Amino acid sequence: MTFQDIFKSSFLENVSAVTILDMALALTLAFCIGMLIFLVYKRTYAGVMYASSFGITLIALTMITTLVILAVTSNIVLSLGMVGALSIVRFRTAIKEPLDIAFLFWSIAAGIVLAAGMIPLAVCGSAAIGLVLILFANQKSHINPYMVVICCDGHDSEVNAVEFLQKQTKRCVVKSKTAQKGFIELNIEIRLKEDNTDFVNTLLEISGVERAVLVSYNGDYMG
């Protein structure tokens, strides 16, 4: 073993493992697919407050995954070390919307497939997934659900208020009830026949009904 062999490093030997053309092509395609994922996410988002940082994260995640897989595929020894290094990474950010998980996995899968050289699969698969999400994620029920909160002073006013709502709506289901002496609060889920909400004003004319609140919500429910 010579003096030169002692100080010889394999770092410089890995410089040409991935060509500049391969890196530029992979990262450019990853950016384009990441932009597609970002636009689909922005189009199908149905939450309360839209966070643009999550959309940018989808683009970055696609490119980062592509970068990692390029390094792994170029060196088998590096792939084993990469598994150990990534196994200690922990993410504490809570996922607020269930659909966000699908976009995260989409970004990671697109980066993996793209870096593996399966460009047609990455492009066509991403286009198909985006089309499916646009078609189904934005579908809304033609009958919007509402919650009515009614405060009554007794049993008779409660019965009259529920019977009135059953006549004015397509569906009327009591979700919760709070009873105290001289006070009853009802939370009722309803489906309107029309977009007219004047029946709430009529509720106050029923004897014993002290307050009525109508609230729209887009939570999950059984049809």
ZAMARGU-4260 file (C-alpha; in steps of 0.2 Angstrom, whole numbers, plus 5000, padded with zeros to 4 digits):
<rodrens>
0) 5000/5000/5000 | 5007/5017/4995 | 5006/5034/5003 | 4994/5039/4989 | 4982/5024/4992
5) 4980/5029/5011 | 4973/5046/5006 | 4963/5040/4991 | 4945/5044/4994 | 4930/5036/4985
10) 4921/5053/4986 | 4928/5059/4970 | 4924/5043/4962 | 4905/5045/4965 | 4905/5062/4956
15) 4902/5054/4939 | 4889/5041/4946 | 4875/5052/4940 | 4877/5063/4925 | 4872/5081/4925
20) 4860/5078/4911 | 4851/5064/4921 | 4850/5076/4936 | 4844/5090/4926 | 4831/5080/4917
25) 4825/5071/4933 | 4823/5087/4944 | 4815/5096/4929 | 4802/5082/4927 | 4800/5081/4946
30) 4796/5100/4947 | 4783/5098/4933 | 4775/5083/4941 | 4776/5092/4958 | 4767/5108/4950
35) 4754/5096/4944 | 4751/5089/4961 | 4751/5107/4969 | 4738/5113/4956 | 4727/5098/4959
40) 4728/5100/4978 | 4723/5118/4976 | 4709/5114/4965 | 4702/5100/4976 | 4705/5108/4993
45) 4689/5108/5003 | 4695/5113/5020 | 4692/5129/5031 | 4709/5138/5029 | 4720/5135/5014
50) 4739/5133/5018 | 4750/5138/5003 | 4765/5131/5012 | 4758/5113/5011 | 4756/5115/4992
55) 4774/5121/4991 | 4779/5106/5002 | 4772/5094/4989 | 4783/5101/4975 | 4798/5101/4986
60) 4794/5083/4992 | 4793/5077/4974 | 4810/5084/4970 | 4818/5079/4986 | 4812/5061/4984
65) 4819/5061/4966 | 4836/5067/4972 | 4837/5054/4986 | 4832/5039/4974 | 4844/5045/4961
70) 4858/5043/4974 | 4851/5026/4980 | 4850/5019/4963 | 4868/5024/4959 | 4876/5015/4974
75) 4870/5000/4982 | 4881/5003/4998 | 4873/5020/4999 | 4856/5013/4998 | 4859/5003/5014
80) 4865/5018/5023 | 4851/5029/5017 | 4838/5017/5025 | 4847/5018/5042 | 4848/5037/5041
85) 4830/5040/5036 | 4824/5028/5049 | 4828/5040/5063 | 4818/5054/5055 | 4802/5059/5064
90) 4788/5071/5058 | 4777/5079/5071 | 4766/5089/5060 | 4748/5083/5062 | 4738/5080/5046
95) 4722/5090/5047 | 4713/5083/5031 | 4713/5065/5027 | 4715/5069/5008 | 4731/5077/5012
100) 4739/5060/5016 | 4735/5055/4998 | 4744/5070/4991 | 4759/5066/5002 | 4760/5048/4996
105) 4757/5054/4978 | 4772/5066/4979 | 4783/5053/4986 | 4778/5039/4974 | 4780/5051/4959
110) 4798/5055/4965 | 4802/5037/4967 | 4795/5031/4950 | 4803/5046/4941 | 4820/5043/4949
115) 4819/5025/4944 | 4819/5029/4926 | 4800/5025/4923 | 4796/5042/4916 | 4780/5036/4906
120) 4773/5028/4922 | 4777/5044/4932 | 4769/5056/4920 | 4754/5045/4915 | 4751/5039/4932
125) 4751/5057/4939 | 4739/5063/4926 | 4727/5048/4930 | 4728/5051/4948 | 4725/5070/4946
130) 4710/5067/4935 | 4702/5055/4947 | 4705/5067/4962 | 4697/5082/4952 | 4682/5071/4947
135) 4678/5064/4964 | 4686/5076/4977 | 4675/5091/4973 | 4658/5081/4972 | 4646/5089/4984
140) 4629/5083/4989 | 4615/5092/4981 | 4607/5093/4998 | 4617/5103/5010 | 4616/5097/5028
145) 4612/5110/5042 | 4612/5110/5061 | 4598/5118/5070 | 4600/5123/5088 | 4584/5126/5097
150) 4581/5132/5115 | 4564/5128/5123 | 4556/5130/5140 | 4548/5113/5141 | 4542/5097/5133
155) 4527/5104/5123 | 4537/5117/5115 | 4550/5104/5110 | 4537/5093/5102 | 4530/5107/5092
160) 4547/5113/5086 | 4552/5096/5080 | 4535/5093/5071 | 4537/5109/5063 | 4554/5105/5057
165) 4549/5088/5050 | 4536/5097/5039 | 4548/5110/5033 | 4563/5099/5029 | 4567/5083/5019
170) 4576/5076/5034 | 4576/5080/5053 | 4586/5070/5065 | 4589/5074/5083 | 4608/5073/5086
175) 4609/5078/5104 | 4598/5085/5118 | 4602/5094/5134 | 4588/5095/5147 | 4588/5106/5163
180) 4574/5112/5174 | 4564/5124/5163 | 4577/5123/5149 | 4579/5111/5134 | 4592/5112/5120
185) 4591/5102/5104 | 4604/5100/5091 | 4595/5094/5075 | 4602/5089/5058 | 4591/5094/5044
190) 4591/5094/5025 | 4582/5108/5017 | 4569/5106/5003 | 4574/5123/4996 | 4587/5136/4999
195) 4574/5146/5009 | 4579/5148/5028 | 4564/5159/5033 | 4557/5144/5043 | 4570/5149/5057
200) 4560/5165/5060 | 4544/5155/5061 | 4552/5144/5074 | 4553/5159/5086 | 4534/5161/5084
205) 4531/5144/5092 | 4526/5146/5110 | 4540/5141/5122 | 4554/5142/5109 | 4566/5155/5115
210) 4580/5154/5103 | 4584/5146/5086 | 4601/5145/5077 | 4604/5138/5060 | 4622/5132/5056
215) 4629/5125/5040 | 4643/5112/5041 | 4652/5101/5029 | 4657/5087/5040 | 4656/5068/5036
220) 4639/5061/5038 | 4630/5045/5034 | 4618/5048/5019
</rodrens>
